[in-house]
Amino acid sequence: MKRSVLLFLSVSLMICSVIYSGNGAIAQVEDADLQQLLNDINWTYEELNDYLQFHEVSLDDFDSLAELNEFLGTPITGENLDELLMKYSIDFGELEILLAEFGETIDDYHFIEDLDLDIEFFLSYQEDFIIVNDFLSLFGLTENEIQTLFDHFSQLDEESAKQKLNELISSLEALNYLRGADQLSTEEEELLLSLWKDLFEAADIDATFFLEKNDLQIEVELRDIVEKQSFDGFSLLMLLQNDDGDLLATLSFSEEMLDSHLMYESLEHIVEVAVLADEYRGQLQMAKLPTTAGHYVSNILFSLLLIIGGFIMLQFAKRRVHA
């Protein structure tokens, strides 16, 4: 039995050494090979780091330069771009128009796989974005602001934000009878403003409110809006910022809008932007999963070996006690 245990431990150590032998590979190529990679794709180290951060990984997550190359993908060339256009039956002019609708240009892409993913997503949800853009434009939102909100939503902490947004969606669905309502009750107005507050908390948005008429602006708190019986011709201005103070979007509501279904439906459409961003993020993660999952498999295998080894050693100890 001793020989069996020693043999198992020896084999385990050999396997573990193979599994983890690549962990220091990046450190060996960071000067020459990594720099060559950056030269090949015409990137700086900072640009590479920003790209990896966007995908929520870092250089430490890759066991080799080859794995990093696989994760990044294939640089765009005239040949593979033509093949991609044929795949979607569009020409280059139509591609430029499609990308422009989502605030992108062909110059924003370095790898054909990323462009492929976005074309598929944009074509699949183009109609949804058109509806959202058209409706939210009623409140002064531009396409650039909606794109900024989309980018903000797609970078939120996934688990925490998703749970809160799902709760918000459930609350909105329970109020779907408000669609098309000409007049909201005081209780319904209070509830909707409370749901707006829930959105801000779920999406890490700092909101500032102003009552505005002509050249006069008065900063107010959300509770002041809830308690106000009449706005005396003032409109409500919402300034939405991220935690760094960067302006994401500005919405404007007339006094009539605040008392009608538009207060509900505007919130509903902004939540739809968050849902689309979550869908995009999910597709992005799935597209990159096969490469980045490699070291997780290694960790799982190592854990299994430890469990099996512990079980064998426990059985060996029990036999010695009984002996």
C-alpha positions as CSV (number, residue, x, y, z in Angstrom):
1,M,0.0,0.0,0.0
2,K,2.9,2.4,0.8
3,R,4.2,1.8,-2.7
4,S,0.8,2.6,-4.2
5,V,0.6,5.9,-2.3
6,L,4.1,7.0,-3.2
7,L,3.4,6.1,-6.8
8,F,0.2,8.1,-6.8
9,L,1.9,11.1,-5.3
10,S,4.7,11.0,-7.7
11,V,2.4,10.8,-10.7
12,S,0.3,13.6,-9.3
13,L,3.3,15.8,-8.9
14,M,4.4,15.1,-12.4
15,I,0.9,16.0,-13.8
16,C,0.8,19.2,-11.7
17,S,4.2,20.3,-12.9
18,V,3.0,19.9,-16.5
19,I,-0.3,21.7,-15.8
20,Y,1.4,24.7,-14.2
21,S,4.6,24.7,-16.2
22,G,3.1,27.4,-18.5
23,N,2.3,29.8,-15.7
24,G,5.6,31.6,-16.0
25,A,5.5,31.7,-19.8
26,I,4.3,35.3,-20.1
27,A,7.1,36.5,-18.0
28,Q,9.6,34.9,-20.4
29,V,8.1,36.6,-23.5
30,E,7.2,40.0,-22.1
31,D,10.3,41.7,-23.5
32,A,10.9,40.1,-27.0
33,D,8.0,37.9,-28.1
34,L,5.3,40.1,-26.5
35,Q,6.7,43.2,-28.0
36,Q,6.8,41.5,-31.4
37,L,3.2,40.6,-31.0
38,L,2.4,44.3,-30.2
39,N,4.4,45.4,-33.3
40,D,2.5,42.9,-35.5
41,I,-0.9,44.2,-34.4
42,N,0.3,47.8,-34.2
43,W,-0.7,48.2,-30.5
44,T,0.9,49.6,-27.5
45,Y,1.1,47.7,-24.2
46,E,-1.6,50.0,-22.8
47,E,-3.9,49.3,-25.7
48,L,-3.5,45.5,-25.2
49,N,-4.1,45.9,-21.5
50,D,-7.3,48.0,-22.1
51,Y,-8.5,45.3,-24.5
52,L,-7.9,42.6,-22.0
53,Q,-9.6,44.6,-19.2
54,F,-12.6,45.1,-21.4
55,H,-12.9,41.3,-21.6
56,E,-12.2,41.0,-17.8
57,V,-9.0,39.2,-18.1
58,S,-5.3,40.0,-17.8
59,L,-1.9,38.7,-19.0
60,D,-1.7,36.5,-15.9
61,D,-4.7,34.5,-17.2
62,F,-2.7,33.1,-20.1
63,D,-0.3,30.2,-19.9
64,S,1.5,31.1,-23.1
65,L,1.9,33.6,-25.8
66,A,0.2,31.2,-28.2
67,E,-2.9,31.1,-25.9
68,L,-2.9,34.9,-25.8
69,N,-2.7,35.0,-29.6
70,E,-5.7,32.6,-29.8
71,F,-7.7,34.8,-27.4
72,L,-7.0,38.0,-29.4
73,G,-8.0,36.4,-32.7
74,T,-7.1,37.1,-36.3
75,P,-6.1,40.6,-37.5
76,I,-8.4,42.0,-40.1
77,T,-7.2,41.8,-43.6
78,G,-8.8,42.7,-46.9
79,E,-9.3,39.0,-47.7
80,N,-11.0,38.0,-44.4
81,L,-13.1,41.2,-44.4
82,D,-14.4,40.3,-47.9
83,E,-15.3,36.8,-46.7
84,L,-17.1,38.3,-43.7
85,L,-19.1,40.6,-45.9
86,M,-20.1,37.7,-48.1
87,K,-21.2,35.7,-45.0
88,Y,-23.7,38.4,-44.1
89,S,-24.6,39.4,-47.7
90,I,-23.7,43.0,-47.2
91,D,-21.2,45.3,-48.9
92,F,-18.6,47.6,-47.3
93,G,-20.9,50.7,-47.5
94,E,-23.7,48.8,-45.7
95,L,-21.2,47.7,-43.1
96,E,-20.2,51.3,-42.4
97,I,-23.8,52.3,-42.1
98,L,-24.6,49.4,-39.7
99,L,-21.6,50.2,-37.5
100,A,-22.4,53.9,-37.5
101,E,-25.9,53.2,-36.2
102,F,-24.2,51.8,-33.1
103,G,-21.5,54.5,-32.8
104,E,-18.7,52.4,-34.3
105,T,-16.5,52.5,-37.3
106,I,-14.4,49.8,-39.0
107,D,-11.3,51.5,-37.5
108,D,-12.6,50.5,-34.0
109,Y,-11.9,46.8,-34.8
110,H,-8.5,45.0,-35.0
111,F,-9.7,41.3,-35.1
112,I,-12.1,39.8,-37.5
113,E,-13.7,37.6,-34.8
114,D,-14.7,40.8,-32.9
115,L,-16.2,42.4,-36.0
116,D,-18.0,39.2,-36.8
117,L,-19.6,39.0,-33.3
118,D,-20.7,42.6,-33.5
119,I,-22.2,42.4,-37.0
120,E,-24.2,39.4,-35.9
121,F,-25.4,41.1,-32.7
122,F,-26.2,44.4,-34.5
123,L,-28.2,42.7,-37.2
124,S,-30.1,40.6,-34.7
125,Y,-31.0,43.5,-32.5
126,Q,-31.1,46.4,-35.0
127,E,-34.9,46.7,-34.8
128,D,-34.8,46.8,-31.0
129,F,-32.3,49.6,-31.0
130,I,-34.3,51.6,-33.6
131,I,-37.4,51.4,-31.3
132,V,-35.4,52.4,-28.2
133,N,-33.6,55.2,-30.0
134,D,-36.8,56.6,-31.5
135,F,-38.7,56.5,-28.2
136,L,-36.0,57.9,-26.0
137,S,-35.3,60.7,-28.4
138,L,-38.7,62.1,-27.1
139,F,-36.8,62.9,-23.9
140,G,-33.8,64.5,-25.6
141,L,-31.5,61.5,-25.6
142,T,-29.2,61.3,-28.6
143,E,-27.9,58.1,-30.2
144,N,-24.5,58.8,-28.8
145,E,-26.0,59.1,-25.3
146,I,-27.9,55.8,-25.7
147,Q,-24.6,54.2,-26.9
148,T,-22.8,55.6,-23.9
149,L,-25.5,54.1,-21.6
150,F,-25.2,50.8,-23.4
151,D,-21.4,50.8,-22.9
152,H,-21.9,51.7,-19.2
153,F,-24.5,48.9,-18.6
154,S,-22.2,46.4,-20.4
155,Q,-19.4,47.1,-17.9
156,L,-21.3,46.6,-14.7
157,D,-20.5,44.0,-12.1
158,E,-22.5,41.1,-13.8
159,E,-24.0,39.1,-10.9
160,S,-24.9,42.1,-8.7
161,A,-26.4,44.2,-11.5
162,K,-28.2,41.3,-13.1
163,Q,-30.0,40.4,-10.0
164,K,-31.1,44.0,-9.3
165,L,-32.1,44.6,-12.9
166,N,-34.2,41.4,-12.9
167,E,-36.0,42.6,-9.8
168,L,-36.6,45.9,-11.5
169,I,-37.9,44.2,-14.6
170,S,-40.4,42.2,-12.5
171,S,-41.6,45.4,-10.8
172,L,-42.1,47.1,-14.2
173,E,-44.0,44.1,-15.6
174,A,-46.4,44.3,-12.6
175,L,-47.1,47.9,-13.7
176,N,-47.5,47.2,-17.4
177,Y,-51.1,48.4,-17.1
178,L,-49.7,52.0,-17.1
179,R,-48.7,51.8,-20.7
180,G,-50.9,54.4,-22.5
181,A,-52.3,55.8,-19.3
182,D,-53.2,59.5,-19.7
183,Q,-53.0,60.3,-16.0
184,L,-51.1,58.7,-13.1
185,S,-52.2,58.7,-9.6
186,T,-50.0,60.2,-6.9
187,E,-49.2,56.7,-5.6
188,E,-48.3,55.6,-9.2
189,E,-46.0,58.6,-9.6
190,E,-44.3,57.9,-6.3
191,L,-43.8,54.2,-7.2
192,L,-42.3,55.0,-10.6
193,L,-39.9,57.5,-9.2
194,S,-38.9,54.9,-6.6
195,L,-38.2,52.5,-9.5
196,W,-36.1,55.1,-11.2
197,K,-34.1,55.3,-8.0
198,D,-33.8,51.5,-8.1
199,L,-32.4,51.7,-11.6
200,F,-29.7,54.2,-10.6
201,E,-28.6,52.0,-7.7
202,A,-28.6,48.8,-9.8
203,A,-26.6,50.5,-12.6
204,D,-24.1,52.5,-10.5
205,I,-25.6,55.8,-11.8
206,D,-25.5,59.1,-10.0
207,A,-28.5,61.2,-10.9
208,T,-28.9,64.9,-10.4
209,F,-32.3,66.5,-10.8
210,F,-33.2,70.1,-11.9
211,L,-36.5,71.9,-12.3
212,E,-36.1,74.0,-15.5
213,K,-38.1,76.8,-17.0
214,N,-36.6,79.3,-19.5
215,D,-33.1,80.1,-18.3
216,L,-33.9,79.2,-14.6
217,Q,-32.6,75.9,-13.2
218,I,-33.3,74.8,-9.6
219,E,-31.6,71.7,-8.3
220,V,-33.9,69.4,-6.4
221,E,-33.8,66.0,-4.7
222,L,-35.8,63.0,-5.9
223,R,-38.1,63.2,-2.8
224,D,-38.9,66.8,-3.7
225,I,-40.2,65.7,-7.0
226,V,-42.3,63.0,-5.4
227,E,-43.8,65.5,-2.9
228,K,-44.4,68.3,-5.4
229,Q,-48.1,68.7,-6.2
230,S,-47.6,71.1,-9.2
231,F,-44.6,72.0,-11.3
232,D,-45.9,75.4,-12.3
233,G,-44.7,75.0,-15.9
234,F,-41.3,73.7,-14.9
235,S,-39.8,70.6,-16.7
236,L,-37.7,68.0,-15.0
237,L,-34.1,67.6,-16.1
238,M,-32.2,64.3,-15.2
239,L,-28.4,64.3,-15.5
240,L,-27.0,60.8,-15.3
241,Q,-23.4,60.3,-14.4
242,N,-21.1,57.3,-13.6
243,D,-19.1,57.1,-10.4
244,D,-16.3,59.0,-12.0
245,G,-18.5,62.0,-12.7
246,D,-18.6,61.4,-16.4
247,L,-21.9,62.5,-18.0
248,L,-23.7,59.5,-19.5
249,A,-27.0,61.1,-20.6
250,T,-29.5,63.9,-20.0
251,L,-33.2,63.4,-20.0
252,S,-35.9,66.1,-20.1
253,F,-39.5,65.6,-18.9
254,S,-42.2,68.2,-19.4
255,E,-44.8,68.6,-16.7
256,E,-47.3,66.7,-18.8
257,M,-44.9,63.8,-19.3
258,L,-44.4,63.5,-15.5
259,D,-48.1,62.9,-15.0
260,S,-48.5,60.3,-17.8
261,H,-47.5,56.9,-19.0
262,L,-44.3,58.4,-20.5
263,M,-42.7,58.3,-17.1
264,Y,-43.2,54.6,-17.1
265,E,-42.3,53.9,-20.7
266,S,-39.2,56.0,-20.6
267,L,-37.9,53.9,-17.7
268,E,-39.0,50.7,-19.4
269,H,-36.9,51.6,-22.5
270,I,-33.8,52.5,-20.6
271,V,-34.0,49.2,-18.8
272,E,-34.3,47.6,-22.3
273,V,-30.9,49.2,-23.1
274,A,-29.5,47.5,-20.0
275,V,-31.1,44.1,-21.1
276,L,-29.5,44.5,-24.6
277,A,-26.2,45.3,-23.0
278,D,-26.4,42.2,-20.8
279,E,-27.2,40.1,-23.9
280,Y,-24.2,41.5,-25.7
281,R,-21.9,40.9,-22.8
282,G,-23.1,37.3,-22.6
283,Q,-22.4,36.7,-26.2
284,L,-19.0,38.3,-25.8
285,Q,-18.1,36.1,-22.9
286,M,-19.2,33.0,-24.7
287,A,-17.1,33.9,-27.8
288,K,-14.0,34.2,-25.6
289,L,-14.7,31.3,-23.2
290,P,-12.9,28.4,-25.0
291,T,-9.5,30.1,-24.7
292,T,-9.8,31.6,-21.3
293,A,-11.3,28.5,-19.7
294,G,-8.1,26.6,-20.1
295,H,-6.5,27.4,-16.7
296,Y,-9.8,26.7,-15.0
297,V,-9.8,23.2,-16.4
298,S,-6.2,22.8,-15.0
299,N,-7.3,24.0,-11.6
300,I,-10.3,21.6,-11.6
301,L,-8.0,18.7,-12.5
302,F,-5.5,19.6,-9.8
303,S,-8.4,19.8,-7.2
304,L,-9.6,16.3,-8.3
305,L,-6.1,14.9,-7.9
306,L,-5.9,16.3,-4.3
307,I,-9.3,14.9,-3.5
308,I,-8.4,11.4,-4.8
309,G,-5.0,11.6,-3.0
310,G,-6.7,12.5,0.2
311,F,-9.1,9.7,-0.1
312,I,-6.4,7.1,-0.7
313,M,-4.3,8.4,2.2
314,L,-7.4,8.3,4.5
315,Q,-8.0,4.6,3.6
316,F,-4.3,3.9,4.2
317,A,-4.5,5.5,7.6
318,K,-7.7,3.5,8.5
319,R,-5.9,0.2,7.6
320,R,-3.0,1.1,9.8
321,V,-5.3,1.8,12.8
322,H,-7.2,-1.5,12.3
323,A,-3.9,-3.3,12.0
